Amino acid sequence: EAVADLPDAAACESELALLGVEPPPDAIADQVEALRRDIARAHELRLLGRVDEGLALAEASEQAARELGYGPLLAEALAELARLDFDAGSITRGAERMQSAIDAAEIHRHEALSASLWLELAMQSLAESNDTNPGAWQLGRAEVANARIGASTRASARLAFAHGQLAELQGNDALA
């Protein structure tokens, strides 16, 4: 029975399938992979500090993903757009896009992305606001999402760091 429940070998070739995400239909698989490369390039541009170039590429990728109609890809594009917005100093727009990315990830069962984004949003909120309530709530969502997927050691360390950040902001030096 356990073997019968495993995905077929072809599905395991896809990174998304390994994450538990429904793979794209064959008819659009090549377009999805091309757009994922564009999103990865936008990520690289962001890391290089070329935020405007990254934003332009990510916005084009988000529009193309939306037109393609493959939800997990849309979530990935929105996530990179949000990160670029944050790096460009557009905190409100970044938070809105991050929430849209989380919604899309959860709707399309892109659980690893959802867990990662909740934590990113919590850490951003804690870094940018004197009001710890939104960050604390988002951190709680990050805990749930990471528990659902079995958080990696890296994710667990980032969660612990965020809890320390929250404790410090709340004046709880013992927990910080």
C-alpha positions, -999 to 999 in steps of 0.1 A, spaced: 0 0 0 27 25 9 45 19 -24 13 24 -43 9 58 -27 43 71 -39 43 94 -69 55 79 -102 91 82 -111 84 109 -138 67 131 -112 98 129 -90 119 145 -117 102 178 -111 114 199 -82 79 211 -76 66 175 -74 92 168 -47 78 196 -27 43 182 -30 31 207 -55 10 196 -84 32 197 -114 22 219 -144 2 204 -172 25 190 -200 12 216 -224 28 245 -203 56 227 -186 83 243 -208 68 278 -203 67 272 -165 104 262 -164 114 292 -185 95 316 -162 110 299 -131 144 307 -147 133 343 -151 122 345 -115 156 330 -104 173 356 -125 152 384 -108 164 369 -75 200 370 -86 196 407 -97 181 415 -63 211 399 -45 234 419 -68 217 451 -58 202 457 -92 167 461 -78 152 481 -106 162 454 -132 150 427 -109 117 444 -104 111 448 -142 119 411 -148 98 399 -118 68 421 -129 70 406 -164 73 371 -149 43 377 -126 22 389 -155 32 359 -176 26 335 -148 -9 350 -142 -17 346 -179 -4 311 -179 -27 302 -151 -4 280 -131 -9 290 -94 23 277 -78 44 297 -103 23 328 -96 30 324 -59 68 322 -67 66 353 -89 47 373 -63 71 363 -36 101 375 -55 82 408 -64 76 413 -27 112 408 -18 122 432 -45 97 457 -32 111 454 3 146 459 -10 134 490 -30 120 505 2 84 499 -7 74 483 26 37 485 23 36 473 -13 61 445 -4 39 434 25 8 434 3 25 413 -24 40 390 2 5 384 16 -8 377 -20 21 353 -25 13 335 7 -24 333 -3 -15 319 -37 10 294 -22 -16 282 3 -43 279 -23 -21 258 -46 -5 238 -18 30 252 -22 35 245 15 73 250 16 70 284 0 41 294 23 61 285 54 91 304 42 71 335 33 53 336 66 86 337 84 100 363 60 69 385 65 72 381 103 108 391 103 102 421 80 73 432 103 94 429 134 123 449 117 101 477 103 75 483 130 73 494 166 40 475 169 49 439 176 14 425 173 14 419 135 49 404 136 39 382 166 8 370 147 28 363 115 54 345 135 27 323 149 15 315 113 52 308 104 54 283 133 23 265 122 33 264 85 68 251 94 54 225 117 31 213 89 60 206 66 86 196 92 109 226 94 144 222 83 173 230 106 178 263 88 141 272 92 141 262 129 171 285 135 154 314 117 123 308 137 143 309 169 160 341 158 127 357 150 114 347 185 144 363 200 138 395 180 102 396 192 112 390 228 137 418 226 112 442 211 88 433 238 114 441 265 118 404 276 155 402 279 153 368 295 138 353 263 158 374 239 
